[in-house]
Amino acid sequence: MTSEINLSHVQEEFADRSFPIARESLSESCAGTTVLFADGDADLGALVADIDQERFESAEDAFAALQNVLPVEALGEPGQSDGDA
């Protein structure tokens, strides 16, 4: 089943799994779920597969690791700067 969720709800999506969990198992269980970003989207299973960590102890742990592999489209509004001129 394919579903769509906002990035802000990914941790809740992870919480539906049993932890601890291997990265491969989490990736497979999230495949087909589309994460909607500020500008674009991505498959959650593919994002999880890109994480270097092999195992997650909790939904919070998995979500924190996910932050390191999010594409630039996930971060704020398109064209938004960090305040540098």
Backbone as CSV, one residue per row, in Angstrom:
resi,resn,N_x,N_y,N_z,CA_x,CA_y,CA_z,C_x,C_y,C_z
1,MET,0.840,-1.186,0.000,0.000,0.000,0.000,0.879,1.241,0.000
2,THR,0.591,2.150,-0.888,1.340,3.396,-0.973,0.608,4.461,-0.182
3,SER,1.372,5.230,0.591,0.777,6.318,1.349,1.679,7.537,1.275
4,GLU,1.130,8.675,1.645,1.888,9.918,1.688,1.799,10.495,3.086
5,ILE,2.934,10.991,3.591,2.950,11.655,4.887,3.844,12.878,4.803
6,ASN,3.566,13.846,5.635,4.429,15.011,5.737,5.657,14.648,6.554
7,LEU,6.749,15.325,6.295,7.989,15.075,7.022,7.770,15.168,8.527
8,SER,6.901,16.061,8.953,6.645,16.249,10.385,5.985,15.034,11.037
9,HIS,5.491,14.083,10.238,4.823,12.899,10.783,5.649,11.617,10.644
10,VAL,6.877,11.744,10.180,7.710,10.561,9.969,8.010,9.845,11.285
11,GLN,8.287,10.590,12.334,8.593,9.938,13.615,7.408,9.105,14.085
12,GLU,6.193,9.587,13.878,4.994,8.815,14.218,4.914,7.549,13.364
13,GLU,5.284,7.667,12.094,5.312,6.509,11.196,6.306,5.475,11.721
14,PHE,7.466,5.920,12.146,8.465,5.014,12.707,7.954,4.370,13.995
15,ALA,7.216,5.111,14.793,6.746,4.606,16.090,5.814,3.409,15.955
16,ASP,5.261,3.208,14.764,4.394,2.057,14.530,5.179,0.753,14.400
17,ARG,6.509,0.837,14.370,7.366,-0.346,14.248,7.829,-0.794,15.629
18,SER,8.335,-2.025,15.707,8.904,-2.555,16.951,10.399,-2.257,16.975
19,PHE,10.868,-1.685,18.058,12.279,-1.341,18.217,12.876,-2.163,19.336
20,PRO,14.187,-2.446,19.273,15.140,-2.036,18.243,14.850,-2.736,16.910
21,ILE,15.336,-2.095,15.825,15.093,-2.610,14.482,16.324,-2.352,13.623
22,ALA,16.607,-3.283,12.728,17.716,-3.125,11.787,17.319,-2.130,10.709
23,ARG,18.316,-1.403,10.184,18.056,-0.427,9.122,17.355,-1.088,7.942
24,GLU,17.807,-2.251,7.529,17.216,-2.929,6.375,15.734,-3.245,6.608
25,SER,15.391,-3.693,7.803,13.995,-4.005,8.121,13.134,-2.750,8.124
26,LEU,13.655,-1.678,8.685,12.902,-0.418,8.710,12.732,0.113,7.299
27,SER,13.784,0.030,6.506,13.712,0.487,5.118,12.650,-0.284,4.344
28,GLU,12.641,-1.611,4.488,11.663,-2.438,3.779,10.241,-2.132,4.233
29,SER,10.053,-1.899,5.533,8.696,-1.649,6.034,8.182,-0.259,5.654
30,CYS,9.098,0.643,5.317,8.703,2.005,4.941,8.652,2.215,3.429
31,ALA,9.094,1.229,2.659,9.086,1.350,1.200,7.659,1.577,0.717
32,GLY,7.511,2.498,-0.214,6.188,2.809,-0.744,5.498,3.955,-0.027
33,THR,6.090,4.422,1.059,5.548,5.588,1.767,6.270,6.820,1.250
34,THR,5.532,7.748,0.713,6.103,8.970,0.165,6.116,10.051,1.234
35,VAL,7.294,10.637,1.449,7.435,11.745,2.391,7.343,13.036,1.591
36,LEU,6.431,13.919,2.004,6.230,15.194,1.324,7.078,16.267,1.989
37,PHE,7.886,16.965,1.174,8.766,18.029,1.659,8.201,19.397,1.282
38,ALA,8.884,20.427,1.711,8.510,21.786,1.337,8.519,21.938,-0.185
39,ASP,9.456,21.261,-0.838,9.561,21.331,-2.293,9.947,19.959,-2.828
40,GLY,8.978,19.087,-2.984,9.250,17.769,-3.520,8.851,16.655,-2.576
41,ASP,9.331,15.464,-2.879,9.016,14.300,-2.056,10.071,13.228,-2.284
42,ALA,10.023,12.175,-1.481,10.951,11.052,-1.621,10.332,9.824,-0.970
43,ASP,10.804,8.652,-1.370,10.351,7.410,-0.767,11.045,7.234,0.581
44,LEU,10.271,7.038,1.625,10.823,6.914,2.975,11.743,5.704,3.085
45,GLY,11.379,4.602,2.469,12.233,3.414,2.511,13.597,3.676,1.899
46,ALA,13.634,4.399,0.790,14.907,4.733,0.138,15.740,5.657,1.012
47,LEU,15.095,6.608,1.672,15.826,7.504,2.572,16.446,6.729,3.725
48,VAL,15.671,5.830,4.321,16.173,5.021,5.434,17.346,4.165,4.963
49,ALA,17.258,3.627,3.758,18.340,2.795,3.215,19.646,3.573,3.085
50,ASP,19.561,4.890,2.919,20.752,5.735,2.773,21.441,6.051,4.104
51,ILE,20.801,5.741,5.214,21.376,6.033,6.537,22.536,5.080,6.802
52,ASP,23.634,5.595,7.352,24.812,4.776,7.647,24.622,3.862,8.842
53,GLN,23.768,4.246,9.765,23.554,3.489,10.998,22.904,2.142,10.678
54,GLU,23.374,1.065,11.294,22.882,-0.276,11.005,21.630,-0.668,11.792
55,ARG,21.409,-0.022,12.949,20.316,-0.423,13.845,19.816,0.812,14.587
56,PHE,18.522,0.810,14.866,17.902,1.925,15.590,17.281,1.399,16.872
57,GLU,17.509,2.115,17.953,16.999,1.705,19.254,15.577,2.196,19.524
58,SER,15.159,3.261,18.812,13.834,3.841,19.031,13.411,4.630,17.801
59,ALA,12.147,5.033,17.765,11.656,5.880,16.675,12.402,7.205,16.658
60,GLU,12.705,7.727,17.832,13.446,8.991,17.940,14.844,8.834,17.358
61,ASP,15.487,7.707,17.643,16.820,7.416,17.126,16.798,7.355,15.597
62,ALA,15.817,6.678,15.032,15.699,6.553,13.578,15.422,7.907,12.937
63,PHE,14.558,8.708,13.548,14.231,10.016,12.990,15.443,10.941,13.031
64,ALA,16.208,10.892,14.114,17.418,11.721,14.222,18.417,11.333,13.132
65,ALA,18.589,10.039,12.886,19.510,9.578,11.845,19.013,9.984,10.463
66,LEU,17.714,9.979,10.274,17.124,10.364,8.989,17.461,11.810,8.625
67,GLN,17.582,12.662,9.614,17.862,14.080,9.368,19.144,14.276,8.559
68,ASN,20.082,13.339,8.702,21.372,13.458,8.022,21.332,13.073,6.548
69,VAL,20.261,12.473,6.081,20.183,12.048,4.681,19.075,12.749,3.902
70,LEU,18.400,13.691,4.535,17.313,14.392,3.841,17.868,15.261,2.722
71,PRO,17.195,15.293,1.591,17.634,16.156,0.483,17.360,17.620,0.806
72,VAL,18.003,18.504,0.082,17.852,19.935,0.320,16.387,20.374,0.190
73,GLU,15.591,19.667,-0.608,14.184,20.015,-0.797,13.379,19.893,0.498
74,ALA,13.897,19.121,1.441,13.185,18.898,2.695,13.367,20.047,3.678
75,LEU,14.322,20.894,3.410,14.720,21.904,4.384,14.163,23.277,4.049
76,GLY,13.038,23.604,4.615,12.471,24.944,4.467,11.887,25.207,3.099
77,GLU,11.640,26.458,2.852,11.040,26.870,1.593,12.097,26.949,0.502
78,PRO,11.705,26.681,-0.734,12.666,26.763,-1.844,13.297,28.142,-1.914
79,GLY,14.600,28.178,-2.078,15.305,29.458,-2.214,15.546,30.169,-0.908
80,GLN,15.135,29.598,0.195,15.314,30.232,1.482,16.791,30.189,1.864
81,SER,17.308,31.292,2.376,18.715,31.319,2.774,18.816,31.176,4.278
82,ASP,20.023,30.985,4.742,20.244,30.849,6.177,20.562,32.199,6.819
83,GLY,20.365,33.267,6.082,20.569,34.609,6.625,21.834,35.279,6.145
84,ASP,22.693,34.533,5.451,23.911,35.145,4.914,23.559,36.011,3.726
85,ALA,24.247,37.122,3.609,23.985,38.027,2.476,24.831,37.681,1.302
